[in-house]
Amino acid sequence: MPPLKPGHISPTDEEDAAITAAIASDPDTEELTDENAKRLQPVRPRGRPRLDAPKEAVKLRLDQDVLKVFRATGPGWQSRINQVLKDSLVHRIPSPARPDPDHVARPVKKRG
């Protein structure tokens, strides 16, 4: 049994017997059997439901003007950026398994 909290007052044996008798006399109560205890389940799961494919938190640098436009659309702007990126994968960027033969990588400009 875990340690009791400071200030805890346990019932006396007489009080405990009176509580047990009151429970036994209540018609809406029944003893919890081992069989019933095995079948007990929470009314609902605790917390948020688990996602099949949870999102991953990443740090991403975006231009200020891009952020300004998306943030101006209100709550959910991060999800809208995610959707734009998804759409670009489906509609514009060739699959790595089937690279576009005409695609030419541009060199990255160094700042400075």
Steps between C-alpha positions, in 0.01 A plus 500: 500500500638847415594730787216714632496873440584730790190581703317181393260366763403133467159387632492304822402133490148595620466769231628260235246237609217759483608606149518138383153426648353807327645388167365146548149632577488719188287321236685674215837352599639158434829336582764523232603149407829409334304407186328841489826680570663335196223633276523859621616756246527877512193682371724664244872493439699772671661777297496562127453204268824373352554582134596230252756736350584772756661821380864564581617827652775659291677832489455663162625836378251687281507844345331769709256593225387136469443476876317832506252382235432166671476646851253761372262214411447433871514186714608190314755678284761229569257235374440707186876514435508123542217463248675726247814289534297179455328641192836596350622142548200360317478753219844640429797314637590173322526188711855409610429154360427659159716813476418752232778470237460871412541610862823690558604579854582866557813581700436651840606864522726573792417803706763731601 
